[in-house]
Amino acid sequence: MAIARRAATRYVLDGKLPLETPSFRKLASPGAAFVTLTCEGRLRGCIGFTEAAFPLYKTVQECAVAAATEDPRFSPVEPAELSAIHIEISVLTPMVPVRPEEVKVGVHGLMVRKGVRRGLLLPQVAAEYGWDRRTFLSKVCSKAGLPAEEWRKDVDLYAFTAEVFGE
């Protein structure tokens, strides 16, 4: 959490990333993660990496900065907003192919792919909105720009779990 907070704050204030030395071995190991920013209970930015291409601390650092400054749905976070921003980190397990009937709402996150279209929803999203499996599958398809019922057809569907923690 401290790495994400320092990265977002420093980058918003002066455009630089702080140098970090991971204090735990797990942080130096490759890890996939998303960083979600909210302000007054509303989404303010969410960016992540679905594959463990970098050490986890670096992934968190990059995602915190990107969520604050590059999420195309929002304007960049302003310095005056920093104290009101709440940070949540989701550390992802590797994605595995899954059939629709195997999806466990509140446990699995989902990624759908069809052609160049791709959509992802974190595990906590379905639980927060009280969705059932069908709604969750439909929402991830919609997020990919696909018809809501496309999950019933020929799509690539992947599940993952996440360790989620926040401030």
N, CA, C and O atoms as a DFTB+ gen file, in Angstrom:
668 C
 N C O
     1  1       0.829      -1.186       0.000
     2  2       0.000       0.000       0.000
     3  2       0.879       1.257       0.000
     4  3       0.600       2.228      -0.705
     5  1       1.915       1.217       0.783
     6  2       2.790       2.389       0.871
     7  2       3.468       2.668      -0.470
     8  3       3.631       3.826      -0.856
     9  1       3.859       1.622      -1.171
    10  2       4.491       1.795      -2.487
    11  2       3.520       2.454      -3.451
    12  3       3.900       3.374      -4.176
    13  1       2.274       2.000      -3.472
    14  2       1.266       2.580      -4.365
    15  2       1.010       4.042      -4.008
    16  3       0.950       4.897      -4.892
    17  1       0.862       4.327      -2.729
    18  2       0.593       5.703      -2.285
    19  2       1.758       6.622      -2.644
    20  3       1.542       7.712      -3.173
    21  1       2.985       6.197      -2.365
    22  2       4.148       7.030      -2.680
    23  2       4.248       7.271      -4.183
    24  3       4.528       8.390      -4.612
    25  1       4.024       6.235      -4.984
    26  2       4.149       6.357      -6.438
    27  2       3.121       7.335      -6.994
    28  3       3.471       8.243      -7.748
    29  1       1.858       7.154      -6.626
    30  2       0.806       8.032      -7.151
    31  2       1.034       9.474      -6.699
    32  3       0.926      10.406      -7.496
    33  1       1.348       9.649      -5.426
    34  2       1.541      11.000      -4.893
    35  2       2.719      11.701      -5.553
    36  3       2.590      12.827      -6.033
    37  1       3.848      11.043      -5.573
    38  2       5.048      11.675      -6.144
    39  2       4.839      12.000      -7.614
    40  3       5.217      13.077      -8.073
    41  1       4.231      11.063      -8.365
    42  2       4.053      11.292      -9.800
    43  2       3.066      12.429     -10.062
    44  3       3.293      13.250     -10.951
    45  1       1.990      12.483      -9.310
    46  2       1.023      13.571      -9.494
    47  2       1.657      14.914      -9.138
    48  3       1.379      15.922      -9.787
    49  1       2.499      14.932      -8.118
    50  2       3.103      16.193      -7.672
    51  2       4.253      16.662      -8.545
    52  3       4.368      17.855      -8.826
    53  1       5.123      15.724      -8.988
    54  2       6.292      16.193      -9.745
    55  2       6.672      15.335     -10.948
    56  3       7.738      15.540     -11.529
    57  1       5.837      14.391     -11.331
    58  2       6.088      13.612     -12.545
    59  2       7.207      12.595     -12.433
    60  3       7.718      12.123     -13.448
    61  1       7.595      12.251     -11.213
    62  2       8.686      11.291     -11.024
    63  2       8.220      10.112     -10.187
    64  3       7.291      10.225      -9.387
    65  1       8.884       8.978     -10.387
    66  2       8.630       7.798      -9.566
    67  2       9.677       7.738      -8.459
    68  3      10.859       7.959      -8.720
    69  1       9.264       7.442      -7.229
    70  2      10.259       7.274      -6.179
    71  2      11.021       5.966      -6.378
    72  3      10.470       4.990      -6.887
    73  1      12.258       5.953      -5.983
    74  2      13.024       4.710      -6.007
    75  2      12.550       3.849      -4.849
    76  3      12.389       4.330      -3.728
    77  1      12.331       2.591      -5.127
    78  2      11.843       1.676      -4.102
    79  2      12.784       0.490      -3.981
    80  3      13.350       0.027      -4.971
    81  1      12.942       0.015      -2.785
    82  2      13.645      -1.232      -2.518
    83  2      12.652      -2.123      -1.790
    84  3      12.244      -1.814      -0.671
    85  1      12.259      -3.231      -2.421
    86  2      11.247      -4.076      -1.781
    87  2      11.732      -4.632      -0.446
    88  3      12.861      -5.107      -0.328
    89  1      10.864      -4.565       0.548
    90  2      11.232      -5.021       1.885
    91  2      10.904      -6.495       2.131
    92  3      11.347      -7.077       3.121
    93  1      10.130      -7.090       1.229
    94  2       9.789      -8.509       1.344
    95  2      10.103      -9.207       0.033
    96  3       9.946      -8.621      -1.038
    97  1      10.541     -10.442       0.111
    98  2      10.909     -11.215      -1.082
    99  2       9.746     -11.315      -2.071
   100  3       9.953     -11.234      -3.282
   101  1       8.520     -11.492      -1.557
   102  2       7.364     -11.624      -2.447
   103  2       7.196     -10.382      -3.325
   104  3       6.761     -10.491      -4.471
   105  1       7.530      -9.228      -2.807
   106  2       7.411      -7.988      -3.589
   107  2       8.415      -7.939      -4.731
   108  3       8.180      -7.254      -5.727
   109  1       9.520      -8.648      -4.607
   110  2      10.538      -8.677      -5.659
   111  2      10.257      -9.766      -6.686
   112  3      10.895      -9.798      -7.739
   113  1       9.314     -10.658      -6.398
   114  2       8.953     -11.723      -7.334
   115  2       7.959     -11.185      -8.356
   116  3       7.213     -10.250      -8.062
   117  1       7.943     -11.766      -9.555
   118  2       6.981     -11.298     -10.565
   119  2       5.545     -11.414     -10.059
   120  3       5.178     -12.391      -9.406
   121  1       4.740     -10.400     -10.372
   122  2       3.356     -10.409      -9.936
   123  2       2.458      -9.599     -10.843
   124  3       2.863      -8.563     -11.372
   125  1       1.237     -10.072     -11.021
   126  2       0.206      -9.356     -11.775
   127  2      -0.702      -8.665     -10.761
   128  3      -1.018      -9.237      -9.717
   129  1      -1.119      -7.448     -11.062
   130  2      -1.945      -6.709     -10.109
   131  2      -2.708      -5.589     -10.800
   132  3      -2.346      -5.136     -11.886
   133  1      -3.770      -5.159     -10.138
   134  2      -4.519      -3.961     -10.516
   135  2      -4.505      -3.021      -9.334
   136  3      -4.536      -3.453      -8.181
   137  1      -4.457      -1.731      -9.625
   138  2      -4.605      -0.710      -8.598
   139  2      -5.865       0.083      -8.946
   140  3      -6.022       0.599     -10.052
   141  1      -6.755       0.159      -7.954
   142  2      -8.015       0.872      -8.114
   143  2      -8.003       2.090      -7.204
   144  3      -7.693       1.989      -6.017
   145  1      -8.342       3.237      -7.768
   146  2      -8.445       4.472      -6.999
   147  2      -9.913       4.874      -6.918
   148  3     -10.628       4.852      -7.920
   149  1     -10.352       5.240      -5.724
   150  2     -11.697       5.784      -5.562
   151  2     -11.590       7.102      -4.815
   152  3     -10.632       7.347      -4.082
   153  1     -12.582       7.932      -5.013
   154  2     -12.662       9.216      -4.319
   155  2     -14.119       9.393      -3.920
   156  3     -15.007       9.402      -4.771
   157  1     -14.358       9.533      -2.630
   158  2     -15.714       9.657      -2.103
   159  2     -16.603       8.501      -2.566
   160  3     -17.774       8.696      -2.890
   161  1     -16.032       7.301      -2.593
   162  2     -16.779       6.112      -2.941
   163  2     -16.991       5.869      -4.423
   164  3     -17.610       4.874      -4.801
   165  1     -16.493       6.753      -5.266
   166  2     -16.663       6.591      -6.712
   167  2     -15.330       6.268      -7.376
   168  3     -14.278       6.777      -6.990
   169  1     -15.409       5.406      -8.387
   170  2     -14.204       5.030      -9.125
   171  2     -13.528       6.269      -9.685
   172  3     -14.180       7.148     -10.249
   173  1     -12.202       6.328      -9.522
   174  2     -11.411       7.461     -10.021
   175  2     -10.341       6.997     -11.005
   176  3      -9.788       7.807     -11.749
   177  1     -10.047       5.690     -11.012
   178  2      -9.079       5.120     -11.942
   179  2      -8.791       3.680     -11.566
   180  3      -8.776       3.325     -10.387
   181  1      -8.561       2.850     -12.578
   182  2      -8.233       1.453     -12.322
   183  2      -7.437       0.931     -13.509
   184  3      -7.930       0.891     -14.636
   185  1      -6.206       0.534     -13.240
   186  2      -5.303       0.037     -14.278
   187  2      -4.543      -1.148     -13.700
   188  3      -4.238      -1.181     -12.508
   189  1      -4.238      -2.123     -14.556
   190  2      -3.484      -3.260     -14.072
   191  2      -2.811      -4.045     -15.163
   192  3      -2.987      -3.796     -16.356
   193  1      -2.029      -5.007     -14.710
   194  2      -1.350      -5.959     -15.588
   195  2      -1.895      -7.342     -15.266
   196  3      -1.931      -7.743     -14.103
   197  1      -2.321      -8.075     -16.296
   198  2      -2.887      -9.405     -16.092
   199  2      -1.832     -10.493     -16.070
   200  3      -2.124     -11.632     -15.705
   201  1      -0.622     -10.160     -16.452
   202  2       0.460     -11.139     -16.439
   203  2       1.595     -10.644     -15.552
   204  3       1.845      -9.443     -15.452
   205  1       2.263     -11.568     -14.924
   206  2       3.352     -11.253     -14.002
   207  2       4.649     -11.023     -14.780
   208  3       5.531     -11.882     -14.802
   209  1       4.753      -9.869     -15.408
   210  2       5.914      -9.564     -16.240
   211  2       7.015      -8.823     -15.479
   212  3       8.165      -8.792     -15.918
   213  1       6.662      -8.231     -14.344
   214  2       7.612      -7.419     -13.576
   215  2       7.532      -7.813     -12.104
   216  3       6.571      -8.462     -11.691
   217  1       8.534      -7.428     -11.308
   218  2       8.414      -7.653      -9.867
   219  2       7.130      -6.979      -9.349
   220  3       6.751      -5.912      -9.832
   221  1       6.479      -7.596      -8.384
   222  2       5.203      -7.094      -7.898
   223  2       5.286      -5.641      -7.451
   224  3       4.371      -4.869      -7.737
   225  1       6.343      -5.245      -6.765
   226  2       6.436      -3.855      -6.307
   227  2       6.444      -2.889      -7.482
   228  3       5.856      -1.810      -7.402
   229  1       7.106      -3.267      -8.573
   230  2       7.169      -2.420      -9.764
   231  2       5.806      -2.385     -10.463
   232  3       5.374      -1.333     -10.933
   233  1       5.136      -3.530     -10.529
   234  2       3.793      -3.582     -11.105
   235  2       2.864      -2.643     -10.346
   236  3       2.135      -1.861     -10.954
   237  1       2.889      -2.720      -9.015
   238  2       2.030      -1.870      -8.187
   239  2       2.374      -0.399      -8.404
   240  3       1.481       0.440      -8.525
   241  1       3.642      -0.096      -8.451
   242  2       4.088       1.278      -8.659
   243  2       3.569       1.815     -10.003
   244  3       2.976       2.892     -10.059
   245  1       3.795       1.065     -11.068
   246  2       3.365       1.484     -12.410
   247  2       1.849       1.602     -12.502
   248  3       1.332       2.543     -13.104
   249  1       1.140       0.651     -11.908
   250  2      -0.326       0.669     -11.978
   251  2      -0.913       1.823     -11.177
   252  3      -1.909       2.417     -11.592
   253  1      -0.316       2.146     -10.044
   254  2      -0.797       3.281      -9.246
   255  2      -0.664       4.585     -10.029
   256  3      -1.576       5.412     -10.031
   257  1       0.458       4.758     -10.682
   258  2       0.672       5.956     -11.490
   259  2      -0.301       5.987     -12.669
   260  3      -0.915       7.016     -12.949
   261  1      -0.436       4.859     -13.351
   262  2      -1.331       4.802     -14.509
   263  2      -2.784       5.022     -14.102
   264  3      -3.521       5.709     -14.809
   265  1      -3.210       4.449     -12.969
   266  2      -4.587       4.654     -12.506
   267  2      -4.838       6.123     -12.196
   268  3      -5.939       6.628     -12.417
   269  1      -3.826       6.803     -11.688
   270  2      -3.965       8.221     -11.341
   271  2      -3.870       9.149     -12.555
   272  3      -4.415      10.253     -12.537
   273  1      -3.187       8.708     -13.598
   274  2      -2.901       9.658     -14.686
   275  2      -3.284       9.198     -16.093
   276  3      -3.335      10.020     -17.008
   277  1      -3.555       7.902     -16.288
   278  2      -3.733       7.420     -17.651
   279  2      -5.045       6.686     -17.930
   280  3      -5.290       6.301     -19.073
   281  1      -5.887       6.483     -16.929
   282  2      -7.151       5.795     -17.183
   283  2      -7.970       6.693     -18.108
   284  3      -8.323       7.808     -17.724
   285  1      -8.282       6.219     -19.335
   286  2      -8.950       7.083     -20.315
   287  2     -10.371       7.497     -19.926
   288  3     -10.947       8.387     -20.552
   289  1     -10.929       6.874     -18.918
   290  2     -12.285       7.226     -18.480
   291  2     -12.315       8.471     -17.601
   292  3     -13.381       9.034     -17.351
   293  1     -11.143       8.901     -17.134
   294  2     -11.087       9.985     -16.167
   295  2      -9.976      10.971     -16.508
   296  3      -9.001      10.626     -17.176
   297  1     -10.141      12.201     -16.039
   298  2      -9.044      13.163     -16.130
   299  2      -7.998      12.765     -15.090
   300  3      -8.323      12.087     -14.116
   301  1      -6.741      13.183     -15.292
   302  2      -5.712      12.840     -14.301
   303  2      -6.045      13.381     -12.912
   304  3      -6.661      14.437     -12.771
   305  1      -5.627      12.637     -11.899
   306  2      -5.809      13.070     -10.517
   307  2      -5.035      14.377     -10.316
   308  3      -3.895      14.517     -10.758
   309  1      -5.674      15.313      -9.648
   310  2      -5.058      16.607      -9.332
   311  2      -4.415      16.541      -7.946
   312  3      -4.866      15.777      -7.092
   313  1      -3.359      17.339      -7.712
   314  2      -2.715      17.330      -6.392
   315  2      -3.699      17.535      -5.233
   316  3      -3.548      16.914      -4.181
   317  1      -4.695      18.390      -5.414
   318  2      -5.657      18.668      -4.351
   319  2      -6.517      17.454      -4.004
   320  3      -7.100      17.406      -2.921
   321  1      -6.607      16.473      -4.903
   322  2      -7.419      15.278      -4.672
   323  2      -6.676      14.196      -3.890
   324  3      -7.310      13.300      -3.332
   325  1      -5.363      14.263      -3.841
   326  2      -4.566      13.156      -3.311
   327  2      -4.989      12.702      -1.916
   328  3      -5.027      11.500      -1.650
   329  1      -5.303      13.623      -1.033
   330  2      -5.654      13.224       0.336
   331  2      -6.995      12.509       0.406
   332  3      -7.254      11.793       1.374
   333  1      -7.851      12.682      -0.590
   334  2      -9.165      12.040      -0.601
   335  2      -9.182      10.724      -1.375
   336  3     -10.184      10.009      -1.368
   337  1      -8.076      10.406      -2.039
   338  2      -8.012       9.178      -2.838
   339  2      -7.815       7.972      -1.927
   340  3      -6.970       7.981      -1.032
   341  1      -8.615       6.934      -2.174
   342  2      -8.496       5.654      -1.483
   343  2      -7.893       4.665      -2.477
   344  3      -8.320       4.607      -3.630
   345  1      -6.916       3.896      -2.044
   346  2      -6.225       2.942      -2.918
   347  2      -6.586       1.515      -2.526
   348  3      -6.596       1.157      -1.348
   349  1      -6.883       0.708      -3.548
   350  2      -7.115      -0.718      -3.364
   351  2      -6.217      -1.462      -4.343
   352  3      -6.103      -1.072      -5.505
   353  1      -5.588      -2.518      -3.882
   354  2      -4.703      -3.331      -4.727
   355  2      -5.285      -4.734      -4.821
   356  3      -5.697      -5.317      -3.818
   357  1      -5.312      -5.262      -6.031
   358  2      -5.736      -6.641      -6.276
   359  2      -4.558      -7.371      -6.901
   360  3      -4.176      -7.083      -8.035
   361  1      -3.978      -8.320      -6.162
   362  2      -2.871      -9.127      -6.677
   363  2      -3.492     -10.384      -7.282
   364  3      -4.161     -11.152      -6.591
   365  1      -3.263     -10.584      -8.577
   366  2      -3.945     -11.631      -9.331
   367  2      -3.178     -12.946      -9.383
   368  3      -1.947     -12.970      -9.407
   369  1      -3.933     -14.030      -9.399
   370  2      -3.369     -15.339      -9.717
   371  2      -3.322     -15.450     -11.244
   372  3      -3.956     -14.657     -11.940
   373  1      -2.585     -16.414     -11.764
   374  2      -2.588     -16.605     -13.221
   375  2      -3.998     -16.927     -13.732
   376  3      -4.805     -17.545     -13.039
   377  1      -4.261     -16.493     -14.949
   378  2      -5.556     -16.749     -15.579
   379  2      -5.599     -18.168     -16.119
   380  3      -4.621     -18.684     -16.661
   381  1      -6.771     -18.786     -15.954
   382  2      -6.978     -20.140     -16.459
   383  2      -8.267     -20.164     -17.272
   384  3      -9.236     -19.491     -16.919
   385  1      -8.286     -20.932     -18.357
   386  2      -9.523     -21.042     -19.126
   387  2     -10.638     -21.606     -18.240
   388  3     -10.404     -22.462     -17.386
   389  1     -11.853     -21.105     -18.465
   390  2     -12.986     -21.532     -17.654
   391  2     -14.243     -21.587     -18.525
   392  3     -14.392     -20.817     -19.473
   393  1     -15.131     -22.504     -18.188
   394  2     -16.441     -22.571     -18.846
   395  2     -17.416     -21.719     -18.027
   396  3     -17.239     -21.584     -16.816
   397  1     -18.425     -21.151     -18.654
   398  2     -19.355     -20.279     -17.922
   399  2     -19.928     -20.914     -16.654
   400  3     -20.068     -20.239     -15.634
   401  1     -20.254     -22.187     -16.707
   402  2     -20.860     -22.843     -15.549
   403  2     -19.879     -23.044     -14.393
   404  3     -20.299     -23.372     -13.283
   405  1     -18.593     -22.854     -14.634
   406  2     -17.574     -23.006     -13.588
   407  2     -17.293     -21.702     -12.841
   408  3     -16.601     -21.710     -11.823
   409  1     -17.823     -20.587     -13.337
   410  2     -17.550     -19.284     -12.735
   411  2     -18.196     -19.193     -11.357
   412  3     -19.383     -19.474     -11.193
   413  1     -17.388     -18.791     -10.362
   414  2     -17.865     -18.615      -8.995
   415  2     -17.889     -17.116      -8.678
   416  3     -16.846     -16.478      -8.538
   417  1     -19.089     -16.581      -8.570
   418  2     -19.264     -15.154      -8.291
   419  2     -18.698     -14.834      -6.908
   420  3     -18.956     -15.547      -5.938
   421  1     -17.928     -13.756      -6.837
   422  2     -17.315     -13.356      -5.579
   423  2     -15.976     -14.019      -5.320
   424  3     -15.248     -13.624      -4.409
   425  1     -15.648     -15.033      -6.124
   426  2     -14.362     -15.726      -6.014
   427  2     -13.518     -15.432      -7.253
   428  3     -12.349     -15.061      -7.147
   429  1     -14.118     -15.600      -8.409
   430  2     -13.395     -15.419      -9.664
   431  2     -13.527     -13.999     -10.209
   432  3     -14.579     -13.367     -10.116
   433  1     -12.438     -13.527     -10.772
   434  2     -12.485     -12.415     -11.691
   435  2     -12.580     -13.036     -13.073
   436  3     -12.275     -14.217     -13.245
   437  1     -12.996     -12.258     -14.056
   438  2     -13.156     -12.790     -15.409
   439  2     -12.506     -11.906     -16.446
   440  3     -12.496     -10.680     -16.336
   441  1     -11.959     -12.567     -17.466
   442  2     -11.521     -11.866     -18.666
   443  2     -12.131     -12.607     -19.846
   444  3     -12.076     -13.834     -19.923
   445  1     -12.708     -11.848     -20.754
   446  2     -13.266     -12.423     -21.973
   447  2     -12.478     -11.852     -23.150
   448  3     -12.091     -10.683     -23.157
   449  1     -12.254     -12.708     -24.139
   450  2     -11.576     -12.290     -25.374
   451  2     -12.323     -12.849     -26.566
   452  3     -12.748     -14.005     -26.580
   453  1     -12.471     -11.995     -27.567
   454  2     -12.994     -12.431     -28.859
   455  2     -12.407     -11.493     -29.893
   456  3     -12.685     -10.294     -29.893
   457  1     -11.588     -12.053     -30.777
   458  2     -10.898     -11.206     -31.756
   459  2     -10.037     -10.198     -31.029
   460  3      -9.254     -10.558     -30.150
   461  1     -10.182      -8.927     -31.395
   462  2      -9.398      -7.870     -30.748
   463  2     -10.081      -7.321     -29.497
   464  3      -9.515      -6.479     -28.800
   465  1     -11.260      -7.780     -29.219
   466  2     -12.022      -7.304     -28.053
   467  2     -11.600      -8.052     -26.794
   468  3     -11.373      -9.262     -26.816
   469  1     -11.502      -7.310     -25.705
   470  2     -11.110      -7.892     -24.428
   471  2     -11.736      -7.084     -23.299
   472  3     -11.739      -5.854     -23.340
   473  1     -12.258      -7.762     -22.305
   474  2     -12.822      -7.091     -21.144
   475  2     -12.455      -7.856     -19.891
   476  3     -12.302      -9.077     -19.922
   477  1     -12.315      -7.146     -18.795
   478  2     -11.918      -7.761     -17.534
   479  2     -12.692      -7.114     -16.399
   480  3     -12.874      -5.897     -16.362
   481  1     -13.144      -7.948     -15.479
   482  2     -13.745      -7.471     -14.235
   483  2     -13.102      -8.217     -13.078
   484  3     -12.961      -9.439     -13.117
   485  1     -12.717      -7.483     -12.060
   486  2     -12.095      -8.056     -10.876
   487  2     -13.137      -8.824     -10.057
   488  3     -14.332      -8.549     -10.166
   489  1     -12.693      -9.787      -9.237
   490  2     -13.637     -10.622      -8.473
   491  2     -14.573      -9.821      -7.571
   492  3     -15.741     -10.178      -7.421
   493  1     -14.079      -8.761      -6.980
   494  2     -14.882      -8.005      -6.019
   495  2     -16.014      -7.219      -6.676
   496  3     -16.966      -6.833      -5.996
   497  1     -15.930      -6.976      -7.982
   498  2     -16.951      -6.176      -8.663
   499  2     -18.312      -6.865      -8.617
   500  3     -19.308      -6.244      -8.247
   501  1     -18.360      -8.137      -8.988
   502  2     -19.636      -8.858      -8.987
   503  2     -20.235      -8.916      -7.588
   504  3     -21.445      -8.761      -7.422
   505  1     -19.403      -9.135      -6.592
   506  2     -19.888      -9.197      -5.209
   507  2     -20.413      -7.835      -4.755
   508  3     -21.458      -7.758      -4.109
   509  1     -19.694      -6.760      -5.090
   510  2     -20.111      -5.412      -4.684
   511  2     -21.475      -5.042      -5.261
   512  3     -22.268      -4.367      -4.604
   513  1     -21.749      -5.485      -6.495
   514  2     -23.010      -5.150      -7.147
   515  2     -24.098      -6.205      -6.939
   516  3     -25.238      -6.011      -7.363
   517  1     -23.755      -7.312      -6.294
   518  2     -24.734      -8.353      -6.045
   519  2     -25.163      -9.111      -7.293
   520  3     -26.293      -9.592      -7.377
   521  1     -24.265      -9.217      -8.254
   522  2     -24.597      -9.895      -9.505
   523  2     -24.630     -11.407      -9.318
   524  3     -23.926     -11.956      -8.470
   525  1     -25.450     -12.064     -10.114
   526  2     -25.392     -13.514     -10.228
   527  2     -24.421     -13.860     -11.357
   528  3     -23.882     -12.967     -12.011
   529  1     -24.200     -15.147     -11.583
   530  2     -23.231     -15.592     -12.587
   531  2     -23.579     -15.046     -13.981
   532  3     -22.710     -14.518     -14.675
   533  1     -24.815     -15.172     -14.375
   534  2     -25.237     -14.725     -15.718
   535  2     -24.990     -13.222     -15.908
   536  3     -24.491     -12.797     -16.950
   537  1     -25.336     -12.440     -14.912
   538  2     -25.115     -10.994     -14.998
   539  2     -23.623     -10.687     -15.085
   540  3     -23.207      -9.841     -15.876
   541  1     -22.822     -11.366     -14.281
   542  2     -21.375     -11.173     -14.296
   543  2     -20.809     -11.471     -15.689
   544  3     -20.018     -10.692     -16.222
   545  1     -21.212     -12.583     -16.262
   546  2     -20.756     -12.953     -17.604
   547  2     -21.202     -11.913     -18.636
   548  3     -20.436     -11.556     -19.530
   549  1     -22.424     -11.435     -18.513
   550  2     -22.935     -10.432     -19.441
   551  2     -22.180      -9.109     -19.305
   552  3     -21.864      -8.463     -20.304
   553  1     -21.894      -8.715     -18.073
   554  2     -21.202      -7.443     -17.835
   555  2     -19.764      -7.471     -18.355
   556  3     -19.282      -6.469     -18.884
   557  1     -19.077      -8.601     -18.211
   558  2     -17.706      -8.660     -18.719
   559  2     -17.707      -8.618     -20.250
   560  3     -16.803      -8.045     -20.858
   561  1     -18.726      -9.228     -20.873
   562  2     -18.844      -9.142     -22.333
   563  2     -19.109      -7.696     -22.760
   564  3     -18.490      -7.196     -23.699
   565  1     -20.021      -7.040     -22.073
   566  2     -20.321      -5.640     -22.388
   567  2     -19.092      -4.761     -22.229
   568  3     -18.861      -3.855     -23.030
   569  1     -18.306      -5.030     -21.199
   570  2     -17.090      -4.239     -20.985
   571  2     -16.120      -4.399     -22.155
   572  3     -15.364      -3.481     -22.473
   573  1     -16.148      -5.570     -22.793
   574  2     -15.290      -5.820     -23.955
   575  2     -15.871      -5.240     -25.238
   576  3     -15.258      -5.344     -26.300
   577  1     -17.051      -4.631     -25.147
   578  2     -17.690      -4.097     -26.338
   579  2     -18.410      -5.166     -27.147
   580  3     -18.692      -4.975     -28.330
   581  1     -18.707      -6.290     -26.507
   582  2     -19.408      -7.403     -27.146
   583  2     -20.872      -7.382     -26.712
   584  3     -21.202      -6.788     -25.685
   585  1     -21.743      -8.016     -27.473
   586  2     -23.121      -8.158     -26.997
   587  2     -23.129      -8.876     -25.644
   588  3     -22.306      -9.759     -25.400
   589  1     -24.046      -8.500     -24.783
   590  2     -24.082      -9.034     -23.420
   591  2     -24.175     -10.554     -23.363
   592  3     -23.636     -11.162     -22.438
   593  1     -24.829     -11.166     -24.307
   594  2     -25.005     -12.623     -24.279
   595  2     -23.927     -13.373     -25.068
   596  3     -24.053     -14.575     -25.298
   597  1     -22.889     -12.681     -25.476
   598  2     -21.838     -13.302     -26.287
   599  2     -21.127     -14.438     -25.548
   600  3     -20.547     -15.317     -26.186
   601  1     -21.162     -14.432     -24.225
   602  2     -20.517     -15.495     -23.454
   603  2     -21.116     -16.859     -23.751
   604  3     -20.490     -17.883     -23.481
   605  1     -22.318     -16.883     -24.301
   606  2     -22.964     -18.150     -24.656
   607  2     -22.409     -18.712     -25.967
   608  3     -22.691     -19.856     -26.323
   609  1     -21.624     -17.912     -26.678
   610  2     -21.122     -18.296     -28.000
   611  2     -19.635     -18.621     -27.915
   612  3     -19.134     -19.072     -26.885
   613  1     -18.961     -18.384     -29.001
   614  2     -17.544     -18.736     -29.114
   615  2     -16.648     -17.590     -28.639
   616  3     -16.190     -16.779     -29.444
   617  1     -16.401     -17.528     -27.329
   618  2     -15.475     -16.547     -26.763
   619  2     -14.448     -17.293     -25.924
   620  3     -14.688     -18.418     -25.487
   621  1     -13.317     -16.665     -25.706
   622  2     -12.326     -17.198     -24.776
   623  2     -12.607     -16.565     -23.422
   624  3     -12.600     -15.342     -23.284
   625  1     -12.852     -17.400     -22.432
   626  2     -13.195     -16.930     -21.098
   627  2     -12.144     -17.452     -20.120
   628  3     -11.826     -18.642     -20.109
   629  1     -11.609     -16.542     -19.298
   630  2     -10.562     -16.888     -18.338
   631  2     -10.980     -16.424     -16.951
   632  3     -11.589     -15.366     -16.793
   633  1     -10.648     -17.223     -15.960
   634  2     -10.926     -16.886     -14.573
   635  2      -9.604     -16.714     -13.817
   636  3      -8.570     -17.267     -14.191
   637  1      -9.678     -15.935     -12.753
   638  2      -8.538     -15.748     -11.858
   639  2      -9.109     -15.376     -10.498
   640  3     -10.280     -15.011     -10.386
   641  1      -8.291     -15.468      -9.481
   642  2      -8.671     -14.976      -8.170
   643  2      -7.720     -13.838      -7.821
   644  3      -6.735     -13.597      -8.519
   645  1      -8.028     -13.150      -6.742
   646  2      -7.193     -12.017      -6.350
   647  2      -7.154     -11.881      -4.841
   648  3      -8.144     -12.111      -4.146
   649  1      -5.996     -11.504      -4.359
   650  2      -5.858     -11.083      -2.978
   651  2      -6.085      -9.581      -2.998
   652  3      -5.312      -8.841      -3.606
   653  1      -7.134      -9.130      -2.341
   654  2      -7.548      -7.726      -2.424
   655  2      -7.367      -7.077      -1.062
   656  3      -7.785      -7.626      -0.042
   657  1      -6.740      -5.905      -1.050
   658  2      -6.577      -5.165       0.184
   659  2      -6.516      -3.679      -0.133
   660  3      -6.127      -3.279      -1.230
   661  1      -6.899      -2.879       0.827
   662  2      -6.926      -1.432       0.588
   663  2      -6.674      -0.652       1.844
   664  3      -6.508      -1.202       2.933
   665  1      -6.649       0.640       1.663
   666  2      -6.418       1.541       2.792
   667  2      -7.660       1.599       3.675
   668  3      -7.668       2.306       4.683
